[in-house]
Amino acid sequence: MNTTDYAQISSSNIRFLLTENNMSIRQLAEKIGIAATTLNDSLKSKKGVSVDSLIKIADYFNLTVNDLCNVSLDRKSAQDEEEYDIIYNKFKKLDSHGKELVAMIIDKELERLQNQ
């Protein structure tokens, strides 16, 4: 993959994240501490967004730079939704005891992750 591909994927992903989070370019630029015109111009450029800005954007959205540059997030989002649907459909089939166990496991796992 060449630099233009990374730039196009990251720009597309940033626009996807803006849409998904009901944010404007200006709002994101303010959150990461750059000028809105700089971000807007970078998204349109073949060179793409600077590495420093990519790091800030990835941090803001709790992603990695790799996520922003290598994977189409809108496609990943669709795959995630399919996985959630499968898990949810399995969860619906459980009785109350099974649902309590699943909730307990999720709570413990989230606690573990917070303590890392």
N, C-alpha and C positions, 0 to 999 in steps of 0.2 A: 504494500500500500504506500502511495506517495504522500507528500505533504498536503497536496490539494485534497486528497481523499479524507485525511484526518481533519482538515479544516472544514470540509463540507459536512462531515458526520458530526463534528462538535458543534458547528453552527446550527445544524438541524436539531440536534439534541437540546441545545440551549433554548431555541425557539419553542420546542415541545415542552420543556420545563416551564417556560414563561406562560404558555397557554394553560397547562395543567394546574398551575398555581395562581392563575388570574393575575399575573404580574406584567407590568410594562418593562421595556428595556430601561427606562429611566429609574424605575423602582429597584431593579436588580443592580444597576450601576451604583445607586446610592448605597445599597446594602454592602457592596464589595469595595466601595471607595474609589471608583473611577468615574470619569466623565461619561455621561450618557452618549454623547456623540462618538467618543472613542469606542464604546461597546458596540454601538450601532454600525459604525464604519467597519469594525473588525468582523462583525457577523456577515457583512456583505463582501468582504475581501476574500480573495483566493488564498491569502496567507492565513486567514483565520484569526482567532483570538490569541493573545499572547499567553505564554506558559504561565506567567504570574497570575493573569486574570483567570485562566482555566483552573488553577489551583484554588483561587478564591471562590469561584463559582461552584466547583466540586465540593468544597468545604461547606458552602452555604446550603447546598441541596443534599448534603450528607452522602455524597458519591465519591468515587475516585476519578482522577483524570482519565484513567483507562476507560471507565464507564462512559465518560463524555466523548472520547475520541474513537473508540473501537466498536461500540455496540449501538445500534439504532434503538434508542430508548422507547420509541413508540411501538416497535415490534416486541421489545422485551416486555413492555407493559401489557401487551395483548397476551403474551405467553404467561405472565404472572397471573392475569385474570383467569386464564384457563386452569392454572394450578389451584388458585383460590376456590374456583367453582368445584373442582374435584374434591378438595379437602372439605369444603362446606357441605357438599352433598353427603359425604361420609359421616360428618359430624351430626347432620340432621337425623341419621339412622340410629344414633346411639340413644340409649335410655338415659335417665337422669344421672345414674351412677357413672356411666361412661363419660358424660359431658362434664361432670365434676372432676373426674380424673384428668381429662384433657385440659381443663381450665387450670388445675393445680400444676400440671407439667409446664404449661405455657408461662404461668407466673414464676415458677422456679427458674426456668430458662432465661426469662427476662431479667430476673434478679442476678443471675450468674453473669449475664452480659454487662449489666450496669457496674458490677464489681470488678470487671477486668481492667 
